[in-house]
Amino acid sequence: MQPAYYEDLKEIKKKIWSMLDNAVTNRSSPFRIPVFICGNQEDFDGRIVVIRKSDQLNSLIQFHSDIRSDKIPKLKNNKNASMLFYDKEEKIQVRLKVECIINHNNEITRESWSKTGHISRKCYLVDNGPGTKSPTPTSGLKSELDNFEFTMQQSEEGYKNFTVVQCRIKSIEWLYLAAKGHRRARFELDDNKEYWLVP
């Protein structure tokens, strides 16, 4: 028996957003860690990010980053990016075309930072930015921080490096792999168009 979303565009959209919403709180969701690709024709790059918010009403998803990360200047040069999600069990692939907004030291980052736990804040306490060359293997942290021996108050120092990247979704492409026959569809959010594609 095929799922409700097999040949129903409305059900497909429901399924996609339920998987994105679930990824925010479910650490074992494959949709929690998509590949994020940004840059331009001369220099584009992909990496794994962690989905922190899903907002269907505003066609938005977001993740956290360090302001010193090399993806930030790439996004400042070109705000357009793409995201790739795949769930092996569900046999569903989702590709998003997004427009990115970099938030740093504003209301959006303050709200997200207040919800960021002690352990997660450790990432933003490194002395040098992600990707900085090092003569030795390192976490980038001072030894006292490396062992979680820091207070929540001390972790506030990391806020200056904390960034929230909001991704406004422009289009969604969905692929479902099925023995009976694959199905593929595209949703253009800017002009509210949707249509089937050959898988």
Residue frames relative to the residue before (quaternion, step in Angstrom):
aa qw qx qy qz dx dy dz
M 1.0000 0.0000 0.0000 0.0000 0.00 0.00 0.00
Q 0.3605 -0.7490 0.5203 0.1956 3.55 -0.80 1.06
P 0.5430 -0.6241 0.4446 0.3435 3.61 -1.10 0.66
A 0.6939 -0.4922 0.3384 0.4021 3.57 -1.29 0.41
Y 0.7071 0.4779 -0.2652 0.4486 3.58 1.07 -0.71
Y 0.3794 0.7608 -0.4724 0.2324 3.62 1.23 -0.03
E 0.8183 0.0094 0.0253 0.5742 3.61 0.86 -0.90
D 0.5898 0.5390 -0.3726 0.4719 3.58 1.02 0.82
L 0.3729 -0.7740 0.4695 0.2038 3.58 -0.34 1.26
K 0.6272 0.5344 -0.3382 0.4547 3.59 1.02 -0.74
E 0.6721 0.4890 -0.2851 0.4773 3.59 0.98 -0.88
I 0.5952 0.5600 -0.3591 0.4507 3.58 1.11 -0.66
K 0.6576 0.5055 -0.3078 0.4662 3.59 0.89 -0.94
K 0.6320 0.5265 -0.3259 0.4660 3.58 0.98 -0.82
K 0.6631 0.5122 -0.2974 0.4578 3.56 0.94 -0.93
I 0.6471 0.5245 -0.3233 0.4490 3.60 0.90 -0.91
W 0.7178 0.4466 -0.2686 0.4617 3.58 0.77 -1.00
S 0.6116 0.5311 -0.3659 0.4582 3.61 1.08 -0.57
M 0.6519 0.5016 -0.3111 0.4761 3.59 1.08 -0.72
L 0.6495 0.4978 -0.3179 0.4788 3.61 1.02 -0.73
D 0.6469 0.5166 -0.3147 0.4643 3.59 0.95 -0.88
N 0.6578 0.5203 -0.2983 0.4556 3.56 0.95 -0.92
A 0.6293 0.5740 -0.3279 0.4086 3.59 1.05 -0.80
V 0.5898 0.5986 -0.3639 0.4018 3.59 1.13 -0.60
T 0.8019 0.2805 -0.1285 0.5117 3.59 0.94 -0.87
N 0.6923 0.4671 -0.2698 0.4793 3.59 1.17 -0.53
R 0.3225 -0.7965 0.4850 0.1624 3.57 -0.24 1.31
S 0.7003 0.4571 -0.2794 0.4717 3.60 1.14 -0.46
S 0.4533 0.6846 -0.4555 0.3441 3.60 1.25 0.05
P 0.4492 -0.6856 0.4945 0.2892 3.63 -0.83 0.92
F 0.6300 0.5422 -0.3340 0.4445 3.60 1.16 -0.54
R 0.5080 0.6654 -0.4149 0.3564 3.60 1.25 -0.20
I 0.8018 0.2227 -0.0935 0.5467 3.58 1.07 -0.73
P 0.0042 -0.8225 0.5679 -0.0312 3.61 0.24 1.24
V 0.4878 -0.5786 0.5421 0.3653 3.53 -1.38 0.09
F 0.1608 -0.7725 0.6119 0.0553 3.55 -0.89 1.05
I 0.0722 -0.8166 0.5726 -0.0086 3.59 -0.67 1.12
C 0.1163 0.7923 -0.5881 0.1134 3.56 -0.78 1.06
G 0.4356 0.6792 -0.5242 0.2723 3.55 -1.34 0.20
N 0.4191 -0.6599 0.5272 0.3331 3.55 -1.12 -0.73
Q 0.7704 -0.3792 0.2289 0.4586 3.59 -1.25 -0.03
E 0.6825 0.4784 -0.2853 0.4732 3.58 1.10 -0.64
D 0.8192 0.0439 0.0435 0.5702 3.58 1.08 -0.74
F 0.2136 0.7560 -0.5950 0.1697 3.57 -0.05 1.26
D 0.0973 -0.8089 0.5793 -0.0268 3.53 -1.14 0.70
G 0.2067 -0.7737 0.5863 0.1220 3.57 -1.19 0.52
R 0.0626 0.7762 -0.6263 0.0370 3.53 -1.19 0.59
I 0.5318 -0.5939 0.4928 0.3488 3.54 -1.33 0.29
V 0.0463 -0.7624 0.6438 0.0446 3.57 -1.07 0.78
V 0.3851 -0.7014 0.5473 0.2454 3.58 -1.28 0.27
I 0.3864 -0.7308 0.5175 0.2211 3.57 -0.68 1.12
R 0.1363 -0.8215 0.5528 0.0312 3.58 -0.77 1.09
K 0.7983 0.0684 -0.0373 0.5972 3.59 1.22 -0.37
S 0.0770 -0.7594 0.6454 0.0284 3.53 -1.16 0.77
D 0.0270 0.8167 -0.5686 0.0951 3.56 -0.66 1.15
Q 0.2273 -0.8181 0.5154 0.1159 3.56 0.01 1.31
L 0.6088 0.5897 -0.3515 0.3975 3.58 0.98 -0.84
N 0.7813 0.2814 -0.1376 0.5398 3.58 1.02 -0.84
S 0.4104 -0.7341 0.4497 0.3009 3.61 1.32 0.25
L 0.4886 0.6777 -0.3801 0.3970 3.53 0.96 0.97
I 0.0309 0.7295 -0.6819 -0.0443 3.51 -1.23 0.60
Q 0.1049 -0.8226 0.5562 0.0543 3.58 -1.12 0.49
F 0.1122 -0.7598 0.6367 0.0684 3.50 -1.35 0.45
H 0.4778 -0.6619 0.5044 0.2814 3.56 -1.33 0.30
S 0.0094 -0.7849 0.6195 0.0001 3.54 -1.22 0.53
D 0.4744 -0.5909 0.5543 0.3443 3.53 -1.40 0.07
I 0.5180 -0.6615 0.4424 0.3136 3.62 -0.83 0.96
R 0.6699 0.5046 -0.2895 0.4612 3.60 1.22 -0.51
S 0.4451 0.7002 -0.4483 0.3326 3.61 1.28 -0.07
D 0.5289 -0.6579 0.4294 0.3211 3.60 -1.02 0.73
K 0.5430 0.5985 -0.4254 0.4073 3.62 1.20 -0.11
I 0.5840 0.6143 -0.3714 0.3790 3.61 1.15 -0.58
P 0.6873 0.4333 -0.3120 0.4925 3.68 0.77 -0.82
K 0.5866 0.5624 -0.3746 0.4463 3.60 1.10 -0.63
L 0.6977 0.4643 -0.2663 0.4762 3.58 0.94 -0.94
K 0.6061 0.5368 -0.3608 0.4629 3.60 1.12 -0.53
N 0.6710 0.4788 -0.2822 0.4908 3.57 1.13 -0.69
N 0.7926 0.0103 0.0337 0.6087 3.57 1.07 -0.76
K 0.2627 -0.8176 0.4972 0.1243 3.58 -0.26 1.28
N 0.5851 0.5797 -0.3705 0.4294 3.60 1.27 -0.21
A 0.0708 0.7876 -0.6053 0.0910 3.56 -0.95 0.94
S 0.2611 -0.7445 0.5804 0.2017 3.55 -1.28 0.01
M 0.1852 -0.7650 0.6094 0.0953 3.53 -1.27 0.54
L 0.1516 -0.7954 0.5851 0.0451 3.54 -1.01 0.90
F 0.0629 -0.7869 0.6134 -0.0223 3.55 -0.79 1.15
Y 0.0641 0.7901 -0.6095 0.0125 3.56 -1.12 0.66
D 0.1166 -0.7657 0.6309 0.0459 3.54 -0.95 0.97
K 0.3613 -0.7763 0.4825 0.1844 3.55 -0.37 1.30
E 0.6663 0.5081 -0.3017 0.4549 3.59 0.96 -0.86
E 0.7189 0.4296 -0.2331 0.4943 3.56 0.93 -0.93
K 0.2717 -0.7792 0.5026 0.2576 3.57 1.29 -0.52
I 0.4994 0.6307 -0.4249 0.4151 3.53 1.05 0.86
Q 0.1012 -0.7520 0.6499 0.0430 3.52 -1.00 1.01
V 0.0539 -0.7773 0.6265 0.0173 3.57 -1.03 0.86
R 0.0837 -0.7758 0.6248 0.0276 3.54 -0.94 0.98
L 0.1297 -0.8002 0.5842 0.0387 3.54 -0.86 1.02
K 0.1989 -0.6913 0.6753 0.1628 3.52 -1.21 0.68
V 0.0181 -0.8365 0.5447 -0.0563 3.57 -0.64 1.14
E 0.2730 -0.6947 0.6374 0.1913 3.50 -1.39 0.36
C 0.2445 -0.8401 0.4762 0.0877 3.57 -0.55 1.18
I 0.1619 -0.7420 0.6460 0.0765 3.51 -1.17 0.82
I 0.2379 -0.7746 0.5727 0.1239 3.59 -0.74 1.07
N 0.1004 -0.7897 0.6046 0.0259 3.57 -0.71 1.11
H 0.0975 0.7844 -0.6033 0.1060 3.55 -0.82 1.06
N 0.8524 -0.0369 -0.0188 0.5213 3.55 -0.81 1.07
N 0.5423 0.5738 -0.4392 0.4286 3.56 0.78 1.07
E 0.7728 -0.3603 0.2411 0.4635 3.57 -1.27 -0.11
I 0.6453 0.5280 -0.3170 0.4520 3.58 1.02 -0.82
T 0.6842 0.4602 -0.3000 0.4797 3.61 0.90 -0.84
R 0.6234 0.5410 -0.3513 0.4420 3.60 1.01 -0.73
E 0.6535 0.5080 -0.3140 0.4651 3.58 0.96 -0.84
S 0.6889 0.4741 -0.2845 0.4688 3.60 0.88 -0.92
W 0.6336 0.5404 -0.3275 0.4464 3.59 1.00 -0.83
S 0.6432 0.5378 -0.3264 0.4366 3.58 0.99 -0.82
K 0.7033 0.4299 -0.2519 0.5070 3.60 1.22 -0.50
T 0.5545 0.6120 -0.3845 0.4125 3.59 1.30 -0.09
G 0.4030 -0.7667 0.4598 0.1957 3.56 -0.64 1.16
H 0.7513 -0.4258 0.3071 0.4000 3.50 -1.41 0.36
I 0.7055 0.4662 -0.2724 0.4591 3.59 0.76 -1.05
S 0.6764 0.5070 -0.2955 0.4451 3.59 0.93 -0.90
R 0.6142 0.5727 -0.3458 0.4187 3.60 1.11 -0.62
K 0.4891 0.6899 -0.4073 0.3449 3.55 1.26 -0.47
C 0.6102 0.6002 -0.3376 0.3918 3.59 1.03 -0.85
Y 0.7404 0.4357 -0.2168 0.4636 3.57 1.08 -0.76
L 0.5848 0.5972 -0.3474 0.4250 3.58 1.35 0.09
V 0.4247 0.7011 -0.4776 0.3161 3.61 1.24 0.06
D 0.5430 -0.6500 0.4298 0.3129 3.59 -1.04 0.84
N 0.7823 0.1977 -0.0967 0.5828 3.54 0.98 -0.87
G 0.6176 -0.6037 0.3693 0.3431 3.57 -1.09 0.67
P 0.6601 -0.4935 0.3844 0.4159 3.58 -1.26 0.38
G 0.7864 0.3085 -0.2364 0.4801 3.58 -0.94 0.90
T 0.4644 0.6694 -0.4513 0.3641 3.61 1.29 -0.02
K 0.5031 -0.6556 0.4699 0.3104 3.60 -0.95 0.85
S 0.0670 -0.7858 0.6147 0.0131 3.56 -1.14 0.77
P 0.4704 -0.6869 0.4709 0.2917 3.62 -0.97 0.79
T 0.7784 0.2166 -0.1166 0.5776 3.59 1.24 -0.43
P 0.6097 -0.5089 0.4237 0.4356 3.61 -1.23 0.26
T 0.1157 0.8240 -0.5402 0.1256 3.59 -0.78 0.96
S 0.4243 -0.6446 0.5620 0.2976 3.54 -1.30 0.38
G 0.4922 -0.6565 0.4222 0.3854 3.55 1.29 -0.41
L 0.6405 0.5392 -0.3070 0.4526 3.56 1.31 -0.16
K 0.5366 -0.5550 0.5126 0.3760 3.54 -1.26 0.42
S 0.6553 -0.5637 0.3289 0.3802 3.60 -1.08 0.70
E 0.6601 0.5116 -0.3274 0.4419 3.62 0.95 -0.77
L 0.6702 0.4719 -0.2971 0.4898 3.59 1.13 -0.57
D 0.6001 0.6047 -0.3431 0.3956 3.55 1.11 -0.75
N 0.7356 0.3970 -0.2176 0.5039 3.57 1.15 -0.59
F 0.5349 -0.6556 0.3719 0.3817 3.57 1.27 0.46
E 0.4593 0.6768 -0.4593 0.3464 3.58 1.20 0.42
F 0.5096 0.5899 -0.4657 0.4188 3.53 0.59 1.20
T 0.4687 -0.6895 0.4845 0.2649 3.52 -1.11 0.71
M 0.6575 -0.4732 0.3934 0.4348 3.54 -1.30 0.21
Q 0.6201 0.5482 -0.3334 0.4515 3.58 1.07 -0.76
Q 0.6585 0.4975 -0.3036 0.4761 3.59 0.96 -0.89
S 0.6276 0.5630 -0.3374 0.4188 3.59 1.07 -0.70
E 0.5196 0.6556 -0.4047 0.3694 3.59 1.24 -0.42
E 0.5259 0.6414 -0.3926 0.3975 3.56 1.24 -0.47
G 0.6490 0.5513 -0.3094 0.4232 3.59 1.12 -0.65
Y 0.4990 0.6898 -0.4213 0.3126 3.58 1.19 -0.40
K 0.6129 0.5778 -0.3545 0.4060 3.60 1.04 -0.72
N 0.7125 0.4266 -0.2477 0.4990 3.61 1.21 -0.49
F 0.5530 0.6618 -0.3582 0.3576 3.57 1.30 -0.35
T 0.0161 -0.7983 0.5996 -0.0537 3.54 -0.88 1.04
V 0.1908 -0.7444 0.6272 0.1267 3.55 -1.13 0.70
V 0.1558 -0.7735 0.6094 0.0770 3.57 -0.76 1.08
Q 0.1628 -0.7732 0.6095 0.0647 3.54 -0.64 1.20
C 0.1562 -0.7913 0.5885 0.0559 3.55 -0.87 1.00
R 0.1783 -0.7784 0.5954 0.0887 3.56 -0.45 1.24
I 0.3410 -0.7813 0.4916 0.1777 3.55 -0.55 1.20
K 0.2180 -0.7814 0.5765 0.0980 3.56 -0.79 1.10
S 0.7984 -0.0600 0.0437 0.5975 3.58 1.07 -0.73
I 0.2010 -0.7495 0.6220 0.1046 3.52 -1.29 0.58
E 0.0496 -0.7678 0.6370 0.0471 3.56 -0.97 0.86
W 0.1509 -0.8134 0.5618 -0.0056 3.53 -0.75 1.20
L 0.0178 -0.7810 0.6242 -0.0064 3.57 -1.00 0.88
Y 0.0787 -0.7808 0.6195 0.0192 3.54 -0.88 1.03
L 0.2505 -0.7791 0.5627 0.1171 3.56 -0.74 1.11
A 0.1073 0.8040 -0.5710 0.1267 3.57 -0.57 1.16
A 0.5662 -0.6152 0.4350 0.3341 3.57 -1.05 0.83
K 0.6483 0.5318 -0.3046 0.4518 3.57 1.06 -0.79
G 0.6963 -0.3644 0.2749 0.5539 3.57 1.19 -0.55
H 0.4342 -0.7026 0.4960 0.2681 3.57 -0.78 1.02
R 0.1612 -0.7610 0.6182 0.1129 3.56 -1.28 0.43
R 0.0433 -0.7981 0.6004 -0.0262 3.54 -1.02 0.87
A 0.0238 0.8028 -0.5932 0.0549 3.56 -1.00 0.86
R 0.2056 -0.7663 0.5982 0.1126 3.55 -1.27 0.48
F 0.1325 -0.7749 0.6165 0.0439 3.53 -1.08 0.87
E 0.1707 -0.7680 0.6126 0.0759 3.57 -0.70 1.14
L 0.2555 -0.8232 0.4874 0.1395 3.58 -0.23 1.23
D 0.6181 0.5770 -0.3518 0.4016 3.60 1.06 -0.69
D 0.8088 0.1878 -0.1091 0.5465 3.60 0.95 -0.81
N 0.4785 -0.7310 0.3996 0.2775 3.55 1.29 0.49
K 0.4249 0.6691 -0.4912 0.3614 3.57 0.89 0.99
E 0.0085 -0.7828 0.6223 0.0006 3.56 -1.14 0.65
Y 0.0961 0.8010 -0.5830 0.0969 3.54 -1.03 0.78
W 0.5288 -0.6141 0.4952 0.3131 3.52 -1.33 0.42
L 0.1620 -0.7595 0.6223 0.0984 3.54 -1.24 0.59
V 0.5116 -0.5680 0.5181 0.3837 3.56 -1.24 0.34
P 0.4881 -0.6921 0.4390 0.3000 3.64 -0.72 1.01
